[in-house]
Amino acid sequence: MSSDGPKALSDIEVDRSNLYREDVYTDLKIASIRVLTPVNADGSPDPSRAVQYTGETQLMSQMGPVPVHAPIDAKSLDEALSKFPEAVNQAVERLMEEAREVQRREAARIVVPGQPLPGKITLG
């Protein structure tokens, strides 16, 4: 979407200068690593742009599985595999901090007697 509002389906264009081939490597247990390789519009590799690596896993919580996605600063798949644990740990720390911040904001809300609670439906 642009700042001018949503585009009509007939106005959608593919950004041919920002194409990537996606490969996924997994150990079928814990780790998946997405590798985005830049390509030209003809599908040939584009060496002028860097390959991007993203680690993916799931954590189990009381509410079910939580997907975790973490960018990995690496120059090769082997390096991305080595850096996977640290990248996921950092992503989990960010998720935990965000959850704590949401809890802090909720706890800090002032409840005024006689006023409806936010999110509650009142019948008038």
Backbone as CSV, one residue per row, in Angstrom:
resi,resn,N_x,N_y,N_z,CA_x,CA_y,CA_z,C_x,C_y,C_z
1,MET,0.833,-1.182,0.000,0.000,0.000,0.000,0.874,1.240,0.000
2,SER,0.423,2.227,-0.709,1.152,3.491,-0.729,0.445,4.479,0.182
3,SER,1.063,5.641,0.352,0.459,6.668,1.191,-0.787,7.241,0.533
4,ASP,-1.003,6.965,-0.761,-2.179,7.453,-1.476,-3.373,6.529,-1.290
5,GLY,-3.204,5.457,-0.548,-4.280,4.502,-0.320,-3.987,3.186,-1.002
6,PRO,-4.906,2.242,-0.865,-4.665,0.925,-1.447,-4.651,0.985,-2.971
7,LYS,-3.857,0.106,-3.562,-3.777,0.044,-5.022,-4.791,-0.967,-5.541
8,ALA,-5.278,-0.695,-6.736,-6.146,-1.655,-7.401,-5.284,-2.834,-7.854
9,LEU,-5.888,-4.004,-7.957,-5.136,-5.184,-8.386,-4.453,-4.954,-9.724
10,SER,-5.075,-4.195,-10.605,-4.477,-3.944,-11.917,-3.247,-3.036,-11.839
11,ASP,-3.047,-2.345,-10.690,-1.909,-1.437,-10.525,-0.720,-2.086,-9.822
12,ILE,-0.854,-3.339,-9.403,0.232,-4.009,-8.688,1.362,-4.330,-9.662
13,GLU,2.589,-4.014,-9.242,3.757,-4.314,-10.067,4.792,-5.031,-9.226
14,VAL,5.519,-5.948,-9.843,6.619,-6.651,-9.189,7.861,-5.768,-9.278
15,ASP,8.561,-5.607,-8.167,9.799,-4.828,-8.154,10.914,-5.712,-8.717
16,ARG,11.142,-5.621,-9.990,12.114,-6.481,-10.678,13.554,-6.232,-10.238
17,SER,13.800,-5.112,-9.569,15.159,-4.817,-9.109,15.409,-5.352,-7.696
18,ASN,14.417,-6.013,-7.096,14.545,-6.500,-5.723,14.050,-7.939,-5.617
19,LEU,14.492,-8.784,-6.547,14.067,-10.186,-6.562,15.060,-11.067,-5.807
20,TYR,14.517,-12.094,-5.141,15.334,-13.053,-4.392,14.835,-14.456,-4.664
21,ARG,15.744,-15.403,-4.662,15.407,-16.824,-4.679,15.440,-17.287,-3.232
22,GLU,14.464,-18.033,-2.818,14.381,-18.484,-1.429,14.672,-19.980,-1.339
23,ASP,15.599,-20.324,-0.455,15.899,-21.715,-0.141,15.742,-21.880,1.363
24,VAL,15.248,-23.027,1.791,15.094,-23.296,3.220,15.870,-24.559,3.550
25,TYR,16.674,-24.463,4.620,17.446,-25.600,5.123,16.942,-25.897,6.528
26,THR,16.699,-27.169,6.820,16.183,-27.519,8.137,16.801,-28.819,8.629
27,ASP,16.879,-28.931,9.958,17.337,-30.192,10.548,16.143,-31.081,10.913
28,LEU,14.932,-30.651,10.562,13.678,-31.355,10.837,13.400,-31.522,12.326
29,LYS,14.126,-30.783,13.167,13.919,-30.852,14.612,13.632,-29.469,15.159
30,ILE,14.626,-28.606,15.125,14.533,-27.301,15.764,14.757,-26.166,14.780
31,ALA,15.760,-26.281,13.964,16.236,-25.144,13.179,15.770,-25.170,11.729
32,SER,15.379,-23.986,11.259,15.187,-23.740,9.836,15.914,-22.448,9.525
33,ILE,16.614,-22.440,8.419,17.302,-21.230,7.980,16.841,-20.917,6.565
34,ARG,16.266,-19.721,6.420,15.869,-19.233,5.105,17.049,-18.493,4.506
35,VAL,17.346,-18.806,3.273,18.427,-18.128,2.554,17.785,-17.419,1.370
36,LEU,17.919,-16.093,1.356,17.398,-15.295,0.254,18.571,-14.835,-0.596
37,THR,18.652,-15.392,-1.794,19.738,-15.093,-2.718,19.240,-14.084,-3.750
38,PRO,19.897,-12.918,-3.848,19.449,-11.918,-4.824,19.634,-12.430,-6.257
39,VAL,18.614,-12.168,-7.076,18.666,-12.579,-8.479,18.191,-11.439,-9.361
40,ASN,18.600,-11.501,-10.619,18.127,-10.571,-11.635,16.790,-11.082,-12.166
41,ALA,16.124,-10.276,-12.964,14.812,-10.648,-13.497,14.857,-11.911,-14.350
42,ASP,16.030,-12.252,-14.895,16.145,-13.482,-15.687,16.471,-14.701,-14.819
43,GLY,16.563,-14.498,-13.491,16.835,-15.605,-12.572,18.306,-15.833,-12.294
44,SER,19.179,-15.102,-12.965,20.614,-15.263,-12.725,21.002,-14.578,-11.414
45,PRO,22.021,-15.090,-10.717,22.451,-14.464,-9.460,22.853,-13.013,-9.658
46,ASP,22.544,-12.186,-8.649,22.919,-10.774,-8.673,23.974,-10.557,-7.588
47,PRO,25.260,-10.630,-7.940,26.329,-10.519,-6.938,26.500,-9.117,-6.362
48,SER,25.778,-8.129,-6.878,25.906,-6.774,-6.349,25.133,-6.592,-5.027
49,ARG,24.301,-7.569,-4.677,23.534,-7.508,-3.427,23.882,-8.710,-2.562
50,ALA,23.755,-8.526,-1.249,24.140,-9.578,-0.296,23.036,-10.617,-0.116
51,VAL,23.464,-11.842,0.109,22.555,-12.928,0.482,22.068,-12.640,1.899
52,GLN,20.792,-12.917,2.169,20.223,-12.691,3.498,19.869,-14.035,4.135
53,TYR,20.168,-14.152,5.438,19.892,-15.366,6.197,18.941,-15.051,7.339
54,THR,17.947,-15.913,7.545,17.006,-15.756,8.647,16.823,-17.100,9.331
55,GLY,17.003,-17.109,10.658,16.754,-18.309,11.444,15.302,-18.350,11.883
56,GLU,14.730,-19.548,11.884,13.339,-19.710,12.294,13.216,-20.948,13.162
57,THR,12.401,-20.816,14.221,12.115,-21.948,15.098,10.798,-21.672,15.792
58,GLN,10.369,-22.574,16.661,9.163,-22.378,17.461,9.479,-22.673,18.910
59,LEU,8.890,-21.878,19.788,8.979,-22.121,21.219,7.598,-22.528,21.696
60,MET,7.543,-23.427,22.638,6.255,-23.802,23.205,5.961,-22.904,24.392
61,SER,4.744,-22.385,24.442,4.315,-21.548,25.558,3.015,-22.133,26.098
62,GLN,2.514,-21.539,27.159,1.248,-21.989,27.729,0.103,-21.808,26.736
63,MET,0.283,-20.887,25.799,-0.760,-20.612,24.811,-0.503,-21.317,23.477
64,GLY,0.484,-22.195,23.432,0.789,-22.923,22.204,2.111,-22.491,21.611
65,PRO,2.402,-22.947,20.391,3.688,-22.619,19.769,3.794,-21.144,19.406
66,VAL,4.988,-20.591,19.627,5.275,-19.198,19.290,6.381,-19.207,18.239
67,PRO,6.100,-18.690,17.038,7.147,-18.652,16.015,8.198,-17.596,16.360
68,VAL,9.454,-17.929,16.110,10.558,-17.006,16.349,11.334,-16.875,15.041
69,HIS,11.504,-15.639,14.594,12.254,-15.339,13.368,13.393,-14.411,13.753
70,ALA,14.601,-14.719,13.291,15.765,-13.925,13.672,16.682,-13.724,12.475
71,PRO,16.982,-12.473,12.139,17.973,-12.256,11.082,19.332,-12.745,11.556
72,ILE,20.108,-13.306,10.646,21.440,-13.802,10.984,22.442,-13.090,10.087
73,ASP,23.395,-12.416,10.709,24.439,-11.722,9.959,25.518,-12.747,9.625
74,ALA,25.486,-13.239,8.382,26.421,-14.290,7.980,26.784,-14.131,6.511
75,LYS,27.910,-14.717,6.145,28.385,-14.672,4.759,28.209,-16.009,4.046
76,SER,27.833,-17.066,4.818,27.661,-18.386,4.224,26.639,-19.169,5.042
77,LEU,26.132,-20.245,4.478,25.198,-21.101,5.201,25.866,-21.688,6.437
78,ASP,27.110,-22.119,6.301,27.836,-22.698,7.438,27.941,-21.694,8.583
79,GLU,28.266,-20.436,8.256,28.353,-19.399,9.287,26.969,-19.144,9.897
80,ALA,25.916,-19.141,9.070,24.554,-18.938,9.579,24.154,-20.058,10.532
81,LEU,24.539,-21.287,10.213,24.250,-22.415,11.105,24.943,-22.232,12.456
82,SER,26.174,-21.766,12.425,26.923,-21.540,13.668,26.322,-20.411,14.495
83,LYS,25.800,-19.386,13.823,25.259,-18.223,14.521,23.777,-18.376,14.878
84,PHE,23.147,-19.449,14.428,21.715,-19.659,14.663,21.331,-19.568,16.139
85,PRO,21.999,-20.300,17.051,21.573,-20.256,18.465,21.601,-18.846,19.053
86,GLU,22.651,-18.101,18.802,22.751,-16.746,19.357,21.683,-15.829,18.766
87,ALA,21.431,-15.935,17.462,20.418,-15.096,16.822,19.035,-15.384,17.400
88,VAL,18.718,-16.656,17.605,17.417,-17.023,18.171,17.321,-16.552,19.616
89,ASN,18.400,-16.705,20.389,18.386,-16.219,21.777,18.121,-14.716,21.831
90,GLN,18.747,-13.954,20.961,18.520,-12.510,20.933,17.076,-12.186,20.550
91,ALA,16.519,-12.923,19.594,15.132,-12.696,19.187,14.173,-13.016,20.332
92,VAL,14.454,-14.082,21.080,13.611,-14.444,22.221,13.700,-13.367,23.294
93,GLU,14.901,-12.852,23.542,15.056,-11.763,24.518,14.226,-10.545,24.106
94,ARG,14.229,-10.208,22.798,13.423,-9.080,22.318,11.931,-9.348,22.528
95,LEU,11.489,-10.585,22.225,10.081,-10.934,22.426,9.688,-10.822,23.898
96,MET,10.562,-11.291,24.783,10.284,-11.237,26.220,10.212,-9.784,26.689
97,GLU,11.107,-8.931,26.194,11.095,-7.522,26.577,9.816,-6.846,26.078
98,GLU,9.411,-7.172,24.858,8.162,-6.611,24.336,6.978,-7.054,25.190
99,ALA,6.957,-8.325,25.602,5.866,-8.818,26.449,5.870,-8.104,27.793
100,ARG,7.053,-7.903,28.370,7.137,-7.177,29.648,6.643,-5.740,29.486
101,GLU,6.974,-5.104,28.374,6.539,-3.730,28.132,5.016,-3.665,28.027
102,VAL,4.411,-4.616,27.347,2.951,-4.660,27.245,2.345,-4.833,28.633
103,GLN,2.937,-5.718,29.444,2.441,-5.911,30.810,2.574,-4.625,31.622
104,ARG,3.709,-3.929,31.486,3.903,-2.665,32.222,2.847,-1.639,31.822
105,ARG,2.594,-1.518,30.519,1.597,-0.555,30.059,0.208,-0.906,30.581
106,GLU,-0.122,-2.191,30.562,-1.427,-2.614,31.067,-1.546,-2.341,32.561
107,ALA,-0.487,-2.602,33.311,-0.507,-2.398,34.759,-0.562,-0.915,35.111
108,ALA,-0.031,-0.070,34.249,0.041,1.362,34.545,-1.231,2.110,34.156
109,ARG,-2.131,1.440,33.469,-3.363,2.125,33.073,-4.162,2.507,34.302
110,ILE,-4.678,3.686,34.285,-5.471,4.180,35.408,-6.930,3.818,35.166
111,VAL,-7.516,3.172,36.164,-8.924,2.807,36.079,-9.702,3.785,36.943
112,VAL,-10.628,4.491,36.316,-11.441,5.472,37.023,-12.766,4.806,37.399
113,PRO,-13.141,4.859,38.700,-14.412,4.260,39.109,-15.577,4.843,38.309
114,GLY,-16.486,3.979,37.906,-17.663,4.421,37.169,-17.453,4.513,35.668
115,GLN,-16.211,4.368,35.216,-15.931,4.420,33.783,-15.801,2.992,33.257
116,PRO,-16.273,2.759,32.034,-16.127,1.410,31.477,-14.651,1.083,31.259
117,LEU,-14.320,-0.178,31.455,-12.956,-0.619,31.205,-12.706,-0.653,29.705
118,PRO,-11.498,-0.325,29.271,-11.184,-0.395,27.843,-11.418,-1.816,27.324
119,GLY,-12.047,-1.893,26.175,-12.277,-3.200,25.565,-13.589,-3.829,26.009
120,LYS,-14.232,-3.288,27.031,-15.499,-3.830,27.506,-16.643,-3.145,26.759
121,ILE,-17.662,-3.893,26.464,-18.851,-3.342,25.818,-19.843,-2.978,26.905
122,THR,-20.359,-1.769,26.841,-21.349,-1.352,27.823,-22.666,-1.084,27.115
123,LEU,-23.711,-1.401,27.783,-25.053,-1.153,27.239,-25.576,0.114,27.874
124,GLY,-26.050,1.015,27.063,-26.482,2.302,27.600,-27.897,2.450,27.542
